[in-house]
Every structure is written in structure tokens, then in C-alpha cells.
Amino acid sequence: MAQYVYGKNVIQQILQDNKKINVLYISGDQKQIEQEAKRKGIRVEKVDKKHLDKLSNNGNHQGVIANIDDYKTYTIEEILDSIPSDKKGLLVLLDELEDPHNLGAVLRTADAVGVDGIIIKKNNAVGLTPTVAKVSVGAIETVKVAMVTNCTQTLKMLKQKGYWVVGTDMKNAQDYRQPQYDTPLVVVIGNEGKGITRLVKEECDYMVKLPMVGEISSLNASVACGILLYEVYNKRFPL
């Protein structure tokens, strides 16, 4: 199957990675992107803005949309096999995350800190959509994503392979700065409203929380994930 993705940064990343583009639709002055696409032998169609608005469901396409094959996903085994033997693996499991902006932001942070793979659910969760691609600013192409039917069973399997599972919660949790994060690790981020589901929480080896001294009692899921991932990075690569 194919899908439409849009935005200059997304398209430039796709061109840079030599990902197949079936058709590139452009409106207005897109000289650099147009020349690069034609150099690569990609079919380019010049259309009006209304046509791009329709293809993107009125998304912020910035005058350029590509028709591409669906984004590649990986099995858990493929992700694990891709991790260098001298590296402690770092995975992120998103437990029924629903907002494509959150997934896109998590992918962007994951690329920045060297996360080995993102795990999402096939059902009852956001998938790899054009909005996710745009928010990720190309990270959807650089971070491996696995789609699984059962998060609980996936965590059980990873624990058998030596991974520790850390969840995020405000109750019965230690400060996120306390652990050393010096083992192969799965960071679990829950649903924007409900948090981590009960069965997934039962597979967590320990829970961490981010201290909050203001009036608001919660953080955006992707923000919390970003803070925690950078703390893992800080512990593993101290100055």
C-alpha cells in the first residue's frame, strides 16, 4: 500500500535516504527539492495548492507531498539483532499512545539519543501516519519501529533476553534520577490519559517519576519520555 507524506523536512529526508517515491507533488517554488527529485528519476507533478490541501487533509504540507510506500516496520528480533554486541540496548515501548504528535516527537528524541527501537501496538494506538512523519522531522526513517499485538508478552520475552523494564508513574515510584540505567533497558510510556495499562505495569521491574512542583499534575507523554531518555543517556555517557 501507499500513503501521502508531506512537509519539506520530511521530503528532504526521504530524498536523502533514497527511499522510493512513487510521485512527488509540488506547488509553488520548490526548486531545490524538484531538482533533487528529477536527478533521482522521480516523477514530479506540479499542481495547485488546493490539490495538495486535499491530499494532506488540509495538513501543513509546505507545498510538497510525496506518494510513498508504507513505512517499513521491523520485528522485535530484527531490532535486537541490529544492536551492536558491545552496546546496552535501549528500547521504548509506547503503551496505547494515541496522539500522532506525541509519537512523532518520541521518534525525534529517540533518534537524538540513539534509541535502538520503538515498540507500538498494532491496535488501539497511533500508527505511522503522515502526521507522525512530519512531526518526527525524518526520524520515522531513522528509528526502527516494531508493531506488536501484545505488549505484555513482548515485555516478557525481552526480560528473558536480559532487558529491565522501567515504567513511568507518580505512585510507588522513585525519582527518575536515582537508577543507574546500566542494563539493557525498555522504557515504557503510557497512554496520554490513562497511563500504563495494568498488565503492562505488572511487567515493569521498577517505576520512576518526574518531580513536579507546579500546579499541573502531569506532563505531556512525549515530554516525559524525552526527559527520561536524556537521563538514561546522561547516566550511560557522563561528562
N, C-alpha and C positions, 0 to 999 in steps of 0.2 A: 504494500500500500504506500501511498504518498501523502505528504502533508505540506502545508504552506508555512514558511517561517519568514520573519521579516525583521527589519532594523539593520542599519549599516554595520554595526559591530558584529552582529551575528553573521551576516552575509560575508563580511571580510574574513571572519574566522573560518567559515566553511570553504571559501576560496583558498585560503592559506593551507588548510588541511587536505585540499584536493578531494573533498567529499563530492560525490556525484550530485550535480544539479540538473534536473530534467529541463526546466525552463526558468529563466530569470526575467522577471517583470520589473521594469523601471519606469519612473515618471520624473520629469524634470531633469536637472543637470546632475548626472551620476557618472561623470566622465571616467574617473579612476576605476570604479567598480565595473563599468561597462567594458573598458579596455581590457581589464584583467580577465573578465569572463570570456570575451571574444578570443583572447590569446589562448585560453584553455579549451577553446572549441565549444563553449556553452551557448546554447540557443538563447538569444536575447530578444525580448519583445518590448517595445515602447508602447505604453498605454497611458490613459489619463488617470488622474488621482482617484476619480470615482471608482474605477475598476479595482485599484489597489485597496480602497476602503472596503469594497465588497469582499475581496479575497481574504482580508485580515479581520473581517467583522468589526471594522472601524478601529482597529488597533493602531498604535503609533508606528507605522511602517517606515517612516522617513523616506518614502519614495522608492523603496526597493523591497521586493518579495521574491523568494525562491521556492519553486516546487521541488521538493526533495523526497527521497525515500524515507521511511520511518527511521527514527534514531535507533542506532544499534543498542541492544541491551546484552548483558552477559549473564552467565550462570555464576553462582557463588564459587564454584570450583575454578572457573576461568579467572575470576578476580583473585582468588587465593594463589593460583599458580603464577600470576603476574607479579606478585610481591617478591622483591629480592630476598634471598635467603638470609642476608645479614641485616634485614630491616624488621623491626617490630610492626606488624600490621596495624593499620588504623582504618576502621570501617565506621560508617554512620548508618544506623537503622532508623528510618522515619516511620513511626507507628501511626498510620492512618492520617498523615498530614494531608490537608485538603486544599490549601491556598497555593496556586501556582507561583505566586510571587515569593512565597517562603521557600519552595523547592528550588527556584532559580537562584535565590540568594544563598542557600545552603551549598549548592553546586559551586557557586563562585568562591565561597570561602574554602570549600573542600579543595579546590584547585590551588588556592593560595598556600595552604598549609601541607599539601601533599597527602591528602586522604587517598587511600587505595581503592575505595569503592563506596557507593551509596546503595542502600537496600531499601526498596519501597514495596508496598503491597500492590498486587495486581488489581484488587477490588477495594472499594470504599476508600480510595485515596487518589490524590492527583497523579497523573502520569506525565510523560514527556511531551508537553504541549508547546505550541508556538510561543505562548506567553512565558513559559518556563525557559525556553531557549533565549528569548530576548532578555529576560532579567538576568540570566546566567552570564550574559555577555561572552558567549563562546565556550564557557566551561562545560556545557552539556556535551561538547565534543571531546573534552579532555579528561573528564572524570568518568570512570566506569560505573554503570548503574545496573543493578540486578533487580528484577521484579519477581517477587515470591508470593505464593498463595498463603503461606502460614509462617508468620513471623516467629511464633513460639518455637516451632520445630527448627527453623533456621538458626535461632539462637542456641538451641540445644546442640546442634551439630557443630557450631562454631566453638562452643565451650569444650566440646570433646577434642577439638583441634588446638586447645590451649588459649583461647581467647577469654578475656574477662569482659563482663558486660556491666557498663555503668549507665544508670538511668538518671533522669532529672526529675526532681520532685521537691516540694517545700516541706514535706513531712518526713520524719525519721531519716533525715539526710545530713551528711556532713558538708562543710564548706567546700566548694569546688577547688579551692587552693590546697587542700590537705593531701589528697592522694598523690602518689608519685607518677602514675600512669606509665610505668616502666615494663608493662607486659603487652602482648598483642591485645588490642582493645576494640570493643564495639561501643560506640556512644549512641544511646537511644534517646530520641527526641519524640515526644508525644504529640497528639492532636492539639490543634490550637485552642480548643475549648475544653476538651475532656482530659487532656493529658495522656499519659501512658495507660494502655488498657491493662486490666488486672492480670491476665495470663502472661503478658509480656513482662510486666513488673515483677512477677514471681521468678522470672529467669534472670533478673538483674542481680549481680553479685554485690553491688552496693549502690547507694543513691547519693547524688550530690545536689546541692542547691546553691544558687547565686544570692548573696546577701542583698537585701533591698531595704533601704532606709527611708524611702519616699512614701507617698500616699497611695501609689498604684501597686497592686499586689502581684502583678505578673509582668513578664517580658514577652515580646514577640518571639515566636518559636525560632526563627532564623537568627535573631539577635542572640538569644540564649545559646544556640548551637555555635555561633561564631565565637562567643566569649570562651566557651568550654574548649573548643578546638584549639584556640590560641593558647589556652593554659596547658593543654597537652603538649603543644609544640614548645612552649616555654620550658616545661619540665624535661622534655627529651633533648632540647638543644639550648641549654642555658648559656648566657653570655660568659 
